[in-house]
Amino acid sequence: MSIEQIVRDEMAAWGRNDVDEVISHFAEDAEFDIGPAWPRVSGRDAIYELLKQFFAGGNCIDLEIRHLAVDGNVVLMERQDHWKVDGKAASWPVMGAYEVRDGKITAWREYYHSPGES
């Protein structure tokens, strides 16, 4: 499977709100950094615990991919995230870099505007 497809499959898993499926794409030693509102964490177990908190705060409707590029083992993606948070729809733009090794995501870094800023 291509690294592009691995990352696309990961984005689709978020839309199903299945934390077990989401975490299945991460390497044991993965790094996860989704911006200043959440702590940067290392290791699949720590990422899993953070993701459980993340999904408890809202339901992902769709991670709409706008642009995607692959460079070596890195996927760069611009997308629009659509969530339901506290019963209200919210959307915001995101730019991310995802490193993949041996079929698993080893690093996830995102930069975004929060819903109030976009």
C-alpha positions as YAML, in Angstrom:
chain: A
units: angstrom
residues:
- id: 1
  name: MET
  ca: [0.00, 0.00, 0.00]
- id: 2
  name: SER
  ca: [1.33, 3.47, -0.85]
- id: 3
  name: ILE
  ca: [2.04, 6.00, 1.89]
- id: 4
  name: GLU
  ca: [-0.60, 8.25, 0.32]
- id: 5
  name: GLN
  ca: [-3.20, 5.51, 0.74]
- id: 6
  name: ILE
  ca: [-2.13, 4.84, 4.33]
- id: 7
  name: VAL
  ca: [-2.70, 8.51, 5.22]
- id: 8
  name: ARG
  ca: [-5.97, 8.67, 3.25]
- id: 9
  name: ASP
  ca: [-7.19, 5.58, 5.13]
- id: 10
  name: GLU
  ca: [-6.23, 7.26, 8.41]
- id: 11
  name: MET
  ca: [-8.26, 10.38, 7.55]
- id: 12
  name: ALA
  ca: [-11.27, 8.21, 6.65]
- id: 13
  name: ALA
  ca: [-10.98, 6.39, 10.00]
- id: 14
  name: TRP
  ca: [-11.34, 9.72, 11.84]
- id: 15
  name: GLY
  ca: [-14.68, 10.26, 10.08]
- id: 16
  name: ARG
  ca: [-15.89, 6.96, 11.52]
- id: 17
  name: ASN
  ca: [-14.98, 8.13, 15.07]
- id: 18
  name: ASP
  ca: [-13.33, 4.79, 15.81]
- id: 19
  name: VAL
  ca: [-10.31, 5.43, 18.03]
- id: 20
  name: ASP
  ca: [-9.16, 1.80, 17.72]
- id: 21
  name: GLU
  ca: [-9.11, 2.05, 13.92]
- id: 22
  name: VAL
  ca: [-7.41, 5.46, 14.07]
- id: 23
  name: ILE
  ca: [-4.62, 4.22, 16.36]
- id: 24
  name: SER
  ca: [-4.05, 1.09, 14.24]
- id: 25
  name: HIS
  ca: [-2.26, 3.23, 11.63]
- id: 26
  name: PHE
  ca: [0.41, 4.46, 14.09]
- id: 27
  name: ALA
  ca: [3.85, 2.94, 14.71]
- id: 28
  name: GLU
  ca: [4.76, 1.98, 18.28]
- id: 29
  name: ASP
  ca: [7.26, 4.88, 18.47]
- id: 30
  name: ALA
  ca: [5.10, 7.48, 16.69]
- id: 31
  name: GLU
  ca: [5.18, 11.20, 17.52]
- id: 32
  name: PHE
  ca: [1.87, 13.12, 17.56]
- id: 33
  name: ASP
  ca: [1.63, 16.92, 17.60]
- id: 34
  name: ILE
  ca: [-1.69, 18.54, 16.75]
- id: 35
  name: GLY
  ca: [-0.98, 22.07, 17.84]
- id: 36
  name: PRO
  ca: [-0.91, 24.22, 20.95]
- id: 37
  name: ALA
  ca: [-4.30, 23.21, 22.37]
- id: 38
  name: TRP
  ca: [-3.12, 19.61, 22.93]
- id: 39
  name: PRO
  ca: [0.12, 18.21, 24.36]
- id: 40
  name: ARG
  ca: [2.74, 16.73, 22.05]
- id: 41
  name: VAL
  ca: [2.92, 13.01, 22.81]
- id: 42
  name: SER
  ca: [5.21, 10.11, 21.92]
- id: 43
  name: GLY
  ca: [4.40, 6.43, 21.62]
- id: 44
  name: ARG
  ca: [1.27, 4.68, 20.40]
- id: 45
  name: ASP
  ca: [-0.10, 4.06, 23.91]
- id: 46
  name: ALA
  ca: [0.17, 7.76, 24.84]
- id: 47
  name: ILE
  ca: [-1.36, 8.77, 21.50]
- id: 48
  name: TYR
  ca: [-4.24, 6.35, 22.12]
- id: 49
  name: GLU
  ca: [-4.98, 7.93, 25.52]
- id: 50
  name: LEU
  ca: [-4.94, 11.42, 23.98]
- id: 51
  name: LEU
  ca: [-7.18, 10.35, 21.11]
- id: 52
  name: LYS
  ca: [-9.76, 8.96, 23.55]
- id: 53
  name: GLN
  ca: [-9.93, 12.42, 25.17]
- id: 54
  name: PHE
  ca: [-10.04, 14.09, 21.77]
- id: 55
  name: PHE
  ca: [-12.97, 12.03, 20.50]
- id: 56
  name: ALA
  ca: [-14.81, 12.42, 23.84]
- id: 57
  name: GLY
  ca: [-14.87, 16.17, 23.13]
- id: 58
  name: GLY
  ca: [-16.74, 15.93, 19.83]
- id: 59
  name: ASN
  ca: [-17.65, 13.86, 16.81]
- id: 60
  name: CYS
  ca: [-15.66, 14.03, 13.62]
- id: 61
  name: ILE
  ca: [-17.95, 14.46, 10.63]
- id: 62
  name: ASP
  ca: [-15.30, 14.57, 7.89]
- id: 63
  name: LEU
  ca: [-11.66, 15.45, 7.31]
- id: 64
  name: GLU
  ca: [-12.07, 16.92, 3.83]
- id: 65
  name: ILE
  ca: [-8.81, 16.63, 1.88]
- id: 66
  name: ARG
  ca: [-8.21, 19.72, -0.26]
- id: 67
  name: HIS
  ca: [-4.63, 19.10, -1.47]
- id: 68
  name: LEU
  ca: [-2.17, 16.28, -0.96]
- id: 69
  name: ALA
  ca: [1.47, 15.84, -1.98]
- id: 70
  name: VAL
  ca: [3.97, 13.06, -1.37]
- id: 71
  name: ASP
  ca: [7.71, 13.62, -0.97]
- id: 72
  name: GLY
  ca: [9.70, 10.50, -0.11]
- id: 73
  name: ASN
  ca: [8.20, 9.11, 3.10]
- id: 74
  name: VAL
  ca: [6.22, 12.30, 3.90]
- id: 75
  name: VAL
  ca: [2.63, 13.15, 2.99]
- id: 76
  name: LEU
  ca: [1.71, 16.85, 3.08]
- id: 77
  name: MET
  ca: [-1.99, 17.57, 3.28]
- id: 78
  name: GLU
  ca: [-4.22, 20.63, 3.36]
- id: 79
  name: ARG
  ca: [-7.71, 19.87, 4.54]
- id: 80
  name: GLN
  ca: [-10.86, 21.27, 6.09]
- id: 81
  name: ASP
  ca: [-11.92, 19.54, 9.30]
- id: 82
  name: HIS
  ca: [-15.64, 19.27, 10.04]
- id: 83
  name: TRP
  ca: [-16.68, 18.35, 13.60]
- id: 84
  name: LYS
  ca: [-19.67, 18.50, 15.88]
- id: 85
  name: VAL
  ca: [-18.52, 19.96, 19.22]
- id: 86
  name: ASP
  ca: [-21.00, 20.50, 22.07]
- id: 87
  name: GLY
  ca: [-23.80, 19.80, 19.62]
- id: 88
  name: LYS
  ca: [-22.69, 22.54, 17.21]
- id: 89
  name: ALA
  ca: [-21.06, 22.20, 13.79]
- id: 90
  name: ALA
  ca: [-17.53, 23.57, 13.58]
- id: 91
  name: SER
  ca: [-15.02, 23.64, 10.72]
- id: 92
  name: TRP
  ca: [-11.45, 24.86, 10.41]
- id: 93
  name: PRO
  ca: [-8.52, 24.65, 7.97]
- id: 94
  name: VAL
  ca: [-5.60, 22.33, 8.74]
- id: 95
  name: MET
  ca: [-2.17, 21.76, 7.19]
- id: 96
  name: GLY
  ca: [-0.39, 18.58, 8.17]
- id: 97
  name: ALA
  ca: [2.77, 16.58, 7.61]
- id: 98
  name: TYR
  ca: [2.65, 12.82, 8.12]
- id: 99
  name: GLU
  ca: [5.75, 10.63, 8.06]
- id: 100
  name: VAL
  ca: [5.30, 6.95, 7.22]
- id: 101
  name: ARG
  ca: [7.71, 4.04, 7.71]
- id: 102
  name: ASP
  ca: [7.02, 0.33, 7.16]
- id: 103
  name: GLY
  ca: [3.33, 0.97, 6.53]
- id: 104
  name: LYS
  ca: [2.71, 2.95, 9.75]
- id: 105
  name: ILE
  ca: [2.54, 6.64, 10.62]
- id: 106
  name: THR
  ca: [5.66, 7.56, 12.61]
- id: 107
  name: ALA
  ca: [5.10, 11.32, 12.92]
- id: 108
  name: TRP
  ca: [1.98, 13.50, 12.73]
- id: 109
  name: ARG
  ca: [2.34, 17.28, 12.83]
- id: 110
  name: GLU
  ca: [-0.52, 19.71, 12.22]
- id: 111
  name: TYR
  ca: [-0.95, 23.45, 12.01]
- id: 112
  name: TYR
  ca: [-4.40, 25.01, 12.04]
- id: 113
  name: HIS
  ca: [-6.65, 27.92, 12.87]
- id: 114
  name: SER
  ca: [-9.13, 27.13, 15.62]
- id: 115
  name: PRO
  ca: [-12.84, 27.47, 14.72]
- id: 116
  name: GLY
  ca: [-13.01, 30.99, 16.18]
- id: 117
  name: GLU
  ca: [-10.07, 32.15, 14.05]
- id: 118
  name: SER
  ca: [-11.00, 30.72, 10.64]
...
